[in-house]
């Protein structure tokens, strides 16, 4: 099996390790936390930090970065790509993704997700369990969709938007702005401006980042 490293030894990293080890030989976690160095986490050793990865690891190793923070994940994967690492996507087999859907690079999709035709999802996006994405959407790079979120049709979702658990963007809106945060359970019925934090039913802007 091909060798792989997972960045982040937290709970999300552990979940992805369980999925990935069926296909990859996981040689270790990389984590910047000093107290984790050399520790065994869920049966896998933390072999170093980001500096270790860049200086000591061969470039033919696949690297996965299932990190929930959009900015950190995007910046890290962009850096790793420039450094020559392989940064594959992970798409769980228990998904329904129409053949017309266009997927970028280093995209992570967990089971139970359904993506309808004529949608494009760009690089470094993470999609959790049971997410429903309707047709004719354009999802820019570095977005995150939490468990059970629902996206209506024909919506442009800009870079690094974050959708909380069970949030909904209704068909009829056209734009979700860059770096937005949609709160858990929110129902979005109108366009969301850049950097907005919205929550509620219907969703309202609470503040700007």
Secondary structure, DSSP 8 states (H G I E B T S, - for coil): -EEEEEE--SHHHHHHHHHHTTTEEEEEEE---GGGTT-EETTEEEEE-HHHHHHHS-TTSEEE---S-HHHHHHHHHHHHHTT-B---EE-SS-EE-TT-EE-SS-EE-TT-EE-SS-EE-TT-EE-TT-EE-SS-EE-TT-EE-TT-EE-SS-EE-TT-EE-TT-EE-TT--EE-TT-EE-TT-EE-S-B-TTEEEETBTTEEEEE-
